[in-house]
Amino acid sequence: MNGWKRIFLLTFTLVFAYQLGFSQKITKEFRTFYTGFQRNIEADHLAALKEVLYFPFQTSYWIDGMNAFSDEEKADGLIQAEDFDQYGSRIFNADVKRLVSEMDVTRVQQIDLEASGDYYKRLGQQVDRGTTLLELYCQYGEESTVGEHYFAFVFGKVNSEYRVLAYYTSERVKQ
């Protein structure tokens, strides 16, 4: 094997081993949090769910270049802890209760902050240094067909504990 092939193989092996170790750490650490999150949604324990949210909690979503949201409009999607009682049942609605309970932790995806737009970069500023964002995304329709309804939860580590940083859906949470 020539030198370049050895270097490539070594580099690939090191990167793969690092990614495997990193993802296993996240998966193992996150699994307990996610299981508790699922159980609290299934049981409709809004008070316990409020405890794992990070406030201000983002309920709007935008895509750079598609949505011309001003900073005021982006801030309008934020809810404070004292507003949770008003919006909690809209966030943890019947579809969320039904679908999250069926979604294994393997459905949660890591967000690449370097390649992300303003939405994720703003959320990324809230998490502990050296950690990343995780997202559970679900698209669904009537009678199990793929439809235009969707929701997502974005998770991150804040002060060494996982928190739910954001929720977005096909319908506005705040009216």
Contact map, one row per residue, 1 for C-alpha under 8 A:
1110110000000000000000000000000000000000000000000000000000000000000000000000000000000000000000000000000000000000000000000000000000000000000000000000000000000000000000000000000
1111110000000000000000000000000000000000000000000000000000000000000000000000000000000000000000000000000000000000000000000000000000000000000000000000000000000000000000000000000
1111111000000000000000000000000000000000000000000000000000000000000000000000000000000000000000000000000000000000000000000000000000000000000000000000000000000000000000000000000
0111111100000000000000000000000000000000000000000000000000000000000000000000000000000000000000000000000000000000000000000000000000000000000000000000000000000000000000000000000
1111111110000000000000000000000000000000000000000000000000000000000000000000000000000000000000000000000000000000000000000000000000000000000000000000000000000000000000000000000
1111111111000000000000000000000000000000000000000000000000000000000000000000000000000000000000000000000000000000000000000000000000000000000000000000000000000000000000000000000
0011111111100000000000000000000000000000000000000000000000000000000000000000000000000000000000000000000000000000000000000000000000000000000000000000000000000000000000000000000
0001111111110000000000000000000000000000000000000000000000000000000000000000000000000000000000000000000000000000000000000000000000000000000000000000000000000000000000000000000
0000111111111000000000000000000000000000000000000000000000000000000000000000000000000000000000000000000000000000000000000000000000000000000000000000000000000000000000000000000
0000011111111100000000000000000000000000000000000000000000000000000000000000000000000000000000000000000000000000000000000000000000000000000000000000000000000000000000000000000
0000001111111110000000000000000000000000000000000000000000000000000000000000000000000000000000000000000000000000000000000000000000000000000000000000000000000000000000000000000
0000000111111111000000000000000000000000000000000000000000000000000000000000000000000000000000000000000000000000000000000000000000000000000000000000000000000000000000000000000
0000000011111111100000000000000000000000000000000000000000000000000000000000000000000000000000000000000000000000000000000000000000000000000000000000000000000000000000000000000
0000000001111111110000000000000000000000000000000000000000000000000000000000000000000000000000000000000000000000000000000000000000000000000000000000000000000000000000000000000
0000000000111111111000000000000000000000000000000000000000000000000000000000000000000000000000000000000000000000000000000000000000000000000000000000000000000000000000000000000
0000000000011111111100000000000000000000000000000000000000000000000000000000000000000000000000000000000000000000000000000000000000000000000000000000000000000000000000000000000
0000000000001111111110000000000000000000000000000000000000000000000000000000000000000000000000000000000000000000000000000000000000000000000000000000000000000000000000000000000
0000000000000111111111000000000000000000000000000000000000000000000000000000000000000000000000000000000000000000000000000000000000000000000000000000000000000000000000000000000
0000000000000011111111100000000000000000000000000000000000000000000000000000000000000000000000000000000000000000000000000000000000000000000000000000000000000000000000000000000
0000000000000001111111110000000000000000000000000000000000000000000000000000000000000000000000000000000000000000000000000000000000000000000000000000000000000000000000000000000
0000000000000000111111111000000000000000000000000000000000000000000000000000000000000000000000000000000000000000000000000000000000000000000000000000000000000000000000000000000
0000000000000000011111111100000000000000000000000000000000000000000000000000000000000000000000000000000000000000000000000000000000000000000000000000000000000000000000000000000
0000000000000000001111111110000000000000000000000000000000000000000000000000000000000000000000000000000000000000000000000000000000000000000000000000000000000000000000000000000
0000000000000000000111111111000000000000000000000000000000000000000000000000000000000000000000000000000000000000000000000000000000000000000000000000000000000000000000000000000
0000000000000000000011111111100000000000000000000000000000000000000000000000000000000000000000000000000000000000000000000000000000000000000000000000000000000000000000000000000
0000000000000000000001111111110000000000000000000000000000000000000000000000000000000000000000000000000000000000000000000000000000000000000000000000000000000000000000000000000
0000000000000000000000111111111000000000000000000000000000000000000000000000000000000000000000000000000010000000000000000000000000000000000000000000000000000000000000000000000
0000000000000000000000011111111100000000000000000000000000000000000000000000000000000000000000000000000000000000000000000000000000000000000000000000000000000000000000000000000
0000000000000000000000001111111110000000000000000000000000000000000000000000000000000000000000000000000000000000000000000000000000000000000000000000000000000000000000000000000
0000000000000000000000000111111111000000000000000000000000000000000000000000000000000000000000000000000000000000000000000000000000000000000000000000000000000000010000000000000
0000000000000000000000000011111111100000000000000000000000000000000000000000000000000000000000000000000010000000000000000000000000000000000000000000000000000000000000000000000
0000000000000000000000000001111111110000000000000000000000000000000000000000000000000000000000000000000000000000000000000000000000000000000000000000000000000000000000000000000
0000000000000000000000000000111111111000000000000000000000000000000000000000000000000000000000000000000000000000000000000000000000000000000000000000000000000000010000000000000
0000000000000000000000000000011111111100000000000000000000000000000000000000000000000000000000000000000010000000000000000000000000000000000000000000000000000000000000000000000
0000000000000000000000000000001111111110000000000000000000000000000000000000000000000000000000000000000010000000000000000000000000000000000000000000000000000000000000000000000
0000000000000000000000000000000111111111000000000000000000000000000000000000000000000000000000000000000000000000000000000000000000000000000000000000000000000000000000000000000
0000000000000000000000000000000011111111100000001000000000000000000000000000000000000000000000000000000000000000000000000000000000000000000000000000000000000000000000000000000
0000000000000000000000000000000001111111110000000000000000000000000000000000000000000000000000000001100000000000000000000000000000000000000000000000000000000000000000000000000
0000000000000000000000000000000000111111111000000000000000000000000000000000000000000000000000000000100000000000000000000000000000000000000000000000000000000000000000000000000
0000000000000000000000000000000000011111111111011000000000000000000000000000000000000000000000000000000000000000000000000000000000000000000000000000000000000000000000000000000
0000000000000000000000000000000000001111111111001000000000000000000000000000000000000000000100011001100000000000000000000000000000000000000000000000000000000000000000000000000
0000000000000000000000000000000000000111111110000000000000000000000000000000000000000000000000001100100000000000000000000000000000000000000000000000000000000000000000000000000
0000000000000000000000000000000000000011111110000000000000000000000000000000000000000000000000000000000000000000000000000000000000000000000000000000000000000000000000000000000
0000000000000000000000000000000000000001111111000000000000000000000000000000000000000000000100001000000000000000000000000000000000000000000000000000000000000000000000000000000
0000000000000000000000000000000000000001111111111000000000000000000000000000000000000000000000000000000000000000000000000000000000000000000000000000000000000000000000000000000
0000000000000000000000000000000000000001100111111100000000000000000000000000000000000001100000000000000000000000000000000000000000000000000000000000000000000000000000000000000
0000000000000000000000000000000000000000000011111110000000000000000000000000000000000000000000000000000000000000000000000000000000000000000000000000000000000000000000000000000
0000000000000000000000000000000000000001000011111111000000000000000000000000000000000000000000000000000000000000000000000000000000000000000000000000000000000000000000000000000
0000000000000000000000000000000000001001100011111111100000000000000000000000000000000000000000000000000000000000000000000000000000000000000000000000000000000000000000000000000
0000000000000000000000000000000000000000000001111111100000000000000000000000000010010000000000000000000000000000000000000000000000000000000000000000000000000000000000000000000
0000000000000000000000000000000000000000000000111111100000000000000000000000000000000000000000000000000000000000000000000000000000000000000000000000000000000000000000000000000
0000000000000000000000000000000000000000000000011111110000000000000000000000000000000000000000000000000000000000000000000000000000000000000000000000000000000000011100000000000
0000000000000000000000000000000000000000000000001111111010000000000000000000000000000000000000000000000000000000000000000000000000000000000000000000000000000000001110000000000
0000000000000000000000000000000000000000000000000001111110000000000000000000000000000000000000000000000000000000000000000000000000000000000000000000000000000000001110000000000
0000000000000000000000000000000000000000000000000000111111000000000000000000001110000000000000000000000000000000000000000000000000000000000000000000000000000000000010000000000
0000000000000000000000000000000000000000000000000000011111000000000000000000011110000000000000000000000000000000000000000000000000000000000000000000000000000000000000000000000
0000000000000000000000000000000000000000000000000000111111100000000000000000011110000000000000000000000000000000000000000000000000000000000000000000000000000000000011100000000
0000000000000000000000000000000000000000000000000000001111110000000000000000111000000000000000000000000000000000000000000000000000000000000000000000000000000000000011110000000
0000000000000000000000000000000000000000000000000000000011111000000000000000111000000000000000000000000000000000000000000000000000000000000000000000000000000000000001111001110
0000000000000000000000000000000000000000000000000000000001111100000000000101110000000000000000000000000000000000000000000000000000000000000000000000000000000000000000111001100
0000000000000000000000000000000000000000000000000000000000111110000000000100000000000000000000000000000000000000000000100000000000000000000000000000000000000000000000011000000
0000000000000000000000000000000000000000000000000000000000011111011010000000000000000000000000000000000000000000000000100000000000000000000000000000000000000000000000000000000
0000000000000000000000000000000000000000000000000000000000001111111000000000000000000000000000000000000000000000000011100000000000000000000000000000000000000000000000000000000
0000000000000000000000000000000000000000000000000000000000000111111100000000000000000000000000000000000000000000000011100000000000000000000000000000000000000000000000000000000
0000000000000000000000000000000000000000000000000000000000000011111100000000000000000000000000000000000000000000000000000000000000000000000000000000000000000000000000000000000
0000000000000000000000000000000000000000000000000000000000000111111100000000000000000000000000000000000000000000000000000000000000000000000000000000000000000000000000000000000
0000000000000000000000000000000000000000000000000000000000000111111110000000000000000000000000000000000000000000000000000000000000000000000000000000000000000000000000000000000
0000000000000000000000000000000000000000000000000000000000000001111111000000000000000000000000000000000000000000000000000000000000000000000000000000000000000000000000000000000
0000000000000000000000000000000000000000000000000000000000000100001111111100000000000000000000000000000000000000000000000000000000000000000000000000000000000000000000000000000
0000000000000000000000000000000000000000000000000000000000000000000111111100000000000000000000000000000000000000000000000000000000000000000000000000000000000000000000000000000
0000000000000000000000000000000000000000000000000000000000000000000011111110000000000000000000000000000000000000000000000000000000000000000000000000000000000000000000000000000
0000000000000000000000000000000000000000000000000000000000000000000011111111000000000000000000000000000000000000000000000000000000000000000000000000000000000000000000000000000
0000000000000000000000000000000000000000000000000000000000000000000011111111100000000000000000000000000000000000000000000000000000000000000000000000000000000000000000000000000
0000000000000000000000000000000000000000000000000000000000011000000011111111110000000000000000000000000000000000000000000000000000000000000000000000000000000000000000000000000
0000000000000000000000000000000000000000000000000000000000000000000000111111110000000000000000000000000000000000000000000000000000000000000000000000000000000000000000000000000
0000000000000000000000000000000000000000000000000000000000010000000000011111111000000000000000000000000000000000000000000000000000000000000000000000000000000000000000000000000
0000000000000000000000000000000000000000000000000000000001110000000000001111111000000000000000000000000000000000000000000000000000000000000000000000000000000000000000000000110
0000000000000000000000000000000000000000000000000000000111110000000000000111111100000000000000000000000000000000000000000000000000000000000000000000000000000000000000000000000
0000000000000000000000000000000000000000000000000000001111100000000000000001111110110000000000000000000000000000000000000000000000000000000000000000000000000000000000000000000
0000000000000000000000000000000000000000000000000000001110000000000000000000011111110000000000000000000000000000000000000000000000000000000000000000000000000000000000000000000
0000000000000000000000000000000000000000000000000100001110000000000000000000001111110000000000000000000000000000000000000000000000000000000000000000000000000000000000000000000
0000000000000000000000000000000000000000000000000000000000000000000000000000000111111000000000000000000000000000000000000000000000000000000000000000000000000000000000000000000
0000000000000000000000000000000000000000000000000000000000000000000000000000001111111110000000000000000000000000000000000000000000000000000000000000000000000000000000000000000
0000000000000000000000000000000000000000000000000100000000000000000000000000001111111111000000000000000000000000000000000000000000000000000000000000000000000000000000000000000
0000000000000000000000000000000000000000000000000000000000000000000000000000000001111111100000000000000000000000000000000000000000000000000000000000000000000000000000000000000
0000000000000000000000000000000000000000000000000000000000000000000000000000000000111111100000000000000000000000000000000000000000000000000000000000000000000000000000000000000
0000000000000000000000000000000000000000000000000000000000000000000000000000000000111111111000000000000000000000000000000000000000000000000000000000000000000000000000000000110
0000000000000000000000000000000000000000000001000000000000000000000000000000000000011111111100000000000000000000000000000000000000000000000000000000000000000000000000000000000
0000000000000000000000000000000000000000000001000000000000000000000000000000000000001111111110000000000000000000000000000000000000000000000000000000000000000000000000000000000
0000000000000000000000000000000000000000000000000000000000000000000000000000000000000011111110000000000000000000000000000000000000000000000000000000000000000000000000000000100
0000000000000000000000000000000000000000000000000000000000000000000000000000000000000011111110010000000000000000000000000000000000000000000000000000000000000000000000100000100
0000000000000000000000000000000000000000100100000000000000000000000000000000000000000001111111111000000000000000000000000000000000000000000000000000000000000000000000000000000
0000000000000000000000000000000000000000000000000000000000000000000000000000000000000000111111111000000000000000000000000000000000000000000000000000000000000000000000000000000
0000000000000000000000000000000000000000000000000000000000000000000000000000000000000000000111111100000000000000000000000000000000000000000000000000000000000000000000000000000
0000000000000000000000000000000000000000000000000000000000000000000000000000000000000000000111111110000000000000000000000000000000000000000000000000000000000000000000000000000
0000000000000000000000000000000000000000100000000000000000000000000000000000000000000000001111111111000000000000000000000000000000000000000000000000001000000000000000000000000
0000000000000000000000000000000000000000110100000000000000000000000000000000000000000000000111111111100000000000000000000000000000000000000000000000000000000000000000000000000
0000000000000000000000000000000000000000010000000000000000000000000000000000000000000000000001111111110000000000000000000000000000000000000000000000000000000000000000000000000
0000000000000000000000000000000000000000000000000000000000000000000000000000000000000000000000111111111000000000000000000000000000000000010000000000000000000000000000000000000
0000000000000000000000000000000000000100100000000000000000000000000000000000000000000000000000011111111000000000000000000000000000000000000000000000000000000000000000000000000
0000000000000000000000000000000000000110110000000000000000000000000000000000000000000000000000001111111100000000000000000000000000000000000000000000000000000000000000000000000
0000000000000000000000000000000000000000000000000000000000000000000000000000000000000000000000000111111100000000000000000000000000000000000000000000000000000000000000000000000
0000000000000000000000000000000000000000000000000000000000000000000000000000000000000000000000000011111111100000000000000000000000000000000000000000000000000000000000000000000
0000000000000000000000000000000000000000000000000000000000000000000000000000000000000000000000000000111111110000000000000000000000000000000000000000000000000000000000000000000
0000000000000000000000000010001001100000000000000000000000000000000000000000000000000000000000000000001111110000000000000000000000000000000000000000000000000000000000000000000
0000000000000000000000000000000000000000000000000000000000000000000000000000000000000000000000000000001111111000000000000000000000000000000000000000000000000000000000000000000
0000000000000000000000000000000000000000000000000000000000000000000000000000000000000000000000000000001111111000000000000000000000000001100000000000000000000000000000000000000
0000000000000000000000000000000000000000000000000000000000000000000000000000000000000000000000000000000111111100000000000000000000000111100000000000000000000000000000000000000
0000000000000000000000000000000000000000000000000000000000000000000000000000000000000000000000000000000001111110000000000000000000000111000000000000000000000000000000000000000
0000000000000000000000000000000000000000000000000000000000000000000000000000000000000000000000000000000000011111000000000000000000011110000000000000000000000000000000000000000
0000000000000000000000000000000000000000000000000000000000000000000000000000000000000000000000000000000000001111100100010000000000011110000000000000000000000000000000000000000
0000000000000000000000000000000000000000000000000000000000000000000000000000000000000000000000000000000000000111111100000000000000011000000000000000000000000000000000000000000
0000000000000000000000000000000000000000000000000000000000000000000000000000000000000000000000000000000000000011111110011001000000011000000000000000000000000000000000000000000
0000000000000000000000000000000000000000000000000000000000000000000000000000000000000000000000000000000000000001111100000000000000000000000000000000000000000000000000000000000
0000000000000000000000000000000000000000000000000000000000000000000000000000000000000000000000000000000000000001111110000000000000000000000000000000000000000000000000000000000
0000000000000000000000000000000000000000000000000000000000000000000000000000000000000000000000000000000000000011111111111000000000000000000000000000000000000000000000000000000
0000000000000000000000000000000000000000000000000000000000000011000000000000000000000000000000000000000000000000101111111000000000000000000000000000000000000000000000000000000
0000000000000000000000000000000000000000000000000000000000000011000000000000000000000000000000000000000000000000000111111100000000000000000000000000000000000000000000000000000
0000000000000000000000000000000000000000000000000000000000001111000000000000000000000000000000000000000000000000000111111110000000000000000000000000000000000000000000000000000
0000000000000000000000000000000000000000000000000000000000000000000000000000000000000000000000000000000000000010100111111111000000001000000000000000000000000000000000000000000
0000000000000000000000000000000000000000000000000000000000000000000000000000000000000000000000000000000000000000100111111111100000000000000000000000000000000000000000000000000
0000000000000000000000000000000000000000000000000000000000000000000000000000000000000000000000000000000000000000000001111111110000000000000000000000000000000000000000000000000
0000000000000000000000000000000000000000000000000000000000000000000000000000000000000000000000000000000000000000000000111111111000001000000000000000000000000000000011000000000
0000000000000000000000000000000000000000000000000000000000000000000000000000000000000000000000000000000000000000100000011111111000011000000000000000000000010000000000000000000
0000000000000000000000000000000000000000000000000000000000000000000000000000000000000000000000000000000000000000000000001111111000000000000000000000000000000000000000000000000
0000000000000000000000000000000000000000000000000000000000000000000000000000000000000000000000000000000000000000000000000111111100000000000000000000000000000100000000000000000
0000000000000000000000000000000000000000000000000000000000000000000000000000000000000000000000000000000000000000000000000011111110111000000000000000000000011110000000000000000
0000000000000000000000000000000000000000000000000000000000000000000000000000000000000000000000000000000000000000000000000000011111100000000000000000000000011111000000000000000
0000000000000000000000000000000000000000000000000000000000000000000000000000000000000000000000000000000000000000000000000000001111100000000000000000000000000000000000000000000
0000000000000000000000000000000000000000000000000000000000000000000000000000000000000000000000000000000000000000000000000000000111110000000000000000000000000000000000000000000
0000000000000000000000000000000000000000000000000000000000000000000000000000000000000000000000000000000000000000000000000000001111111000000000000000000000011000000000000000000
0000000000000000000000000000000000000000000000000000000000000000000000000000000000000000000000000000000000000111100000000001001001111100000000000000000000011000000000000000000
0000000000000000000000000000000000000000000000000000000000000000000000000000000000000000000000000000000000000111100000010011001000111110000000000000000001111000000000000000000
0000000000000000000000000000000000000000000000000000000000000000000000000000000000000000000000000000000000011110000000000000000000011111000000000000000001110000000000000000000
0000000000000000000000000000000000000000000000000000000000000000000000000000000000000000000000000000000000011110000000000000000000001111100000000000000111100000000000000000000
0000000000000000000000000000000000000000000000000000000000000000000000000000000000000000000000000000000000111000000000000000000000000111110000000000000111000000000000000000000
0000000000000000000000000000000000000000000000000000000000000000000000000000000000000000000000000000000000110000000000000000000000000011111000000000011110000000000000000000000
0000000000000000000000000000000000000000000000000000000000000000000000000000000000000000000000000010000000000000000000000000000000000001111100000000011100000000000000000000000
0000000000000000000000000000000000000000000000000000000000000000000000000000000000000000000000000000000000000000000000000000000000000000111110000111111000000000000000000000000
0000000000000000000000000000000000000000000000000000000000000000000000000000000000000000000000000000000000000000000000000000000000000000011111011111110000000000000000000000000
0000000000000000000000000000000000000000000000000000000000000000000000000000000000000000000000000000000000000000000000000000000000000000001111111111100000000000000000000000000
0000000000000000000000000000000000000000000000000000000000000000000000000000000000000000000000000000000000000000000000000000000000000000000111111110000000000000000000000000000
0000000000000000000000000000000000000000000000000000000000000000000000000000000000000000000000000000000000000000000000000000000000000000000011111000000000000000000000000000000
0000000000000000000000000000000000000000000000000000000000000000000000000000000000000000000000000000000000000000000000000000000000000000000111111100000000000000000000000000000
0000000000000000000000000000000000000000000000000000000000000000000000000000000000000000000000000000000000000000000000000000000000000000000111111110000000000000000000000000000
0000000000000000000000000000000000000000000000000000000000000000000000000000000000000000000000000000000000000000000000000000000000000000001111011111000000000000000000000000000
0000000000000000000000000000000000000000000000000000000000000000000000000000000000000000000000000000000000000000000000000000000000000000001111001111110000000000000000000000000
0000000000000000000000000000000000000000000000000000000000000000000000000000000000000000000000000000000000000000000000000000000000000000001110000111110000000000000000000100000
0000000000000000000000000000000000000000000000000000000000000000000000000000000000000000000000000000000000000000000000000000000000000000001110000011111000000000000000001100000
0000000000000000000000000000000000000000000000000000000000000000000000000000000000000000000000000000000000000000000000000000000000000000111100000011111100000000000000001100000
0000000000000000000000000000000000000000000000000000000000000000000000000000000000000000000000010000000000000000000000000000000000000000111000000000111110000000000000111100000
0000000000000000000000000000000000000000000000000000000000000000000000000000000000000000000000000000000000000000000000000000000000000011110000000000011111000000000000111000000
0000000000000000000000000000000000000000000000000000000000000000000000000000000000000000000000000000000000000000000000000000000000000011100000000000001111100000000111110000000
0000000000000000000000000000000000000000000000000000000000000000000000000000000000000000000000000000000000000000000000000000000000001111000000000000000111110000000111100000000
0000000000000000000000000000000000000000000000000000000000000000000000000000000000000000000000000000000000000000000000000000000000001110000000000000000011111000011111000000000
0000000000000000000000000000000000000000000000000000000000000000000000000000000000000000000000000000000000000000000000000001001100111100000000000000000001111100011110000000000
0000000000000000000000000000000000000000000000000000000000000000000000000000000000000000000000000000000000000000000000000000001100111000000000000000000000111111111000000000000
0000000000000000000000000000000000000000000000000000000000000000000000000000000000000000000000000000000000000000000000000000011100000000000000000000000000011111111000000000000
0000000000000000000000000000000000000000000000000000000000000000000000000000000000000000000000000000000000000000000000000000001100000000000000000000000000001111100000000000000
0000000000000000000000000000000000000000000000000000000000000000000000000000000000000000000000000000000000000000000000000000000100000000000000000000000000001111110000000000000
0000000000000000000000000000000000000000000000000000000000000000000000000000000000000000000000000000000000000000000000000000000000000000000000000000000000001111111000000000000
0000000000000000000000000000010010000000000000000001000000000000000000000000000000000000000000000000000000000000000000000000000000000000000000000000000000111101111100000000000
0000000000000000000000000000000000000000000000000001110000000000000000000000000000000000000000000000000000000000000000000000000000000000000000000000000000111100111110000000000
0000000000000000000000000000000000000000000000000001110000000000000000000000000000000000000000000000000000000000000000000000000000000000000000000000000011110000011111100000000
0000000000000000000000000000000000000000000000000000111011000000000000000000000000000000000000000000000000000000000000000010000000000000000000000000000011110000001111100000000
0000000000000000000000000000000000000000000000000000000011100000000000000000000000000000000000000000000000000000000000000010000000000000000000000000000011100000000111110000000
0000000000000000000000000000000000000000000000000000000011110000000000000000000000000000001000000000000000000000000000000000000000000000000000000000001111000000000111111000000
0000000000000000000000000000000000000000000000000000000001111000000000000000000000000000000000000000000000000000000000000000000000000000000000000000001110000000000001111101100
0000000000000000000000000000000000000000000000000000000000111000000000000000000000000000000000000000000000000000000000000000000000000000000000000000111100000000000000111111100
0000000000000000000000000000000000000000000000000000000000000000000000000000000000000000000000000000000000000000000000000000000000000000000000000001111000000000000000011111000
0000000000000000000000000000000000000000000000000000000000000000000000000000000000000000000000000000000000000000000000000000000000000000000000000000000000000000000000001111100
0000000000000000000000000000000000000000000000000000000000110000000000000000000000000000000000000000000000000000000000000000000000000000000000000000000000000000000000011111111
0000000000000000000000000000000000000000000000000000000000110000000000000000100000000010011000000000000000000000000000000000000000000000000000000000000000000000000000011011111
0000000000000000000000000000000000000000000000000000000000100000000000000000100000000010000000000000000000000000000000000000000000000000000000000000000000000000000000000001111
0000000000000000000000000000000000000000000000000000000000000000000000000000000000000000000000000000000000000000000000000000000000000000000000000000000000000000000000000001111
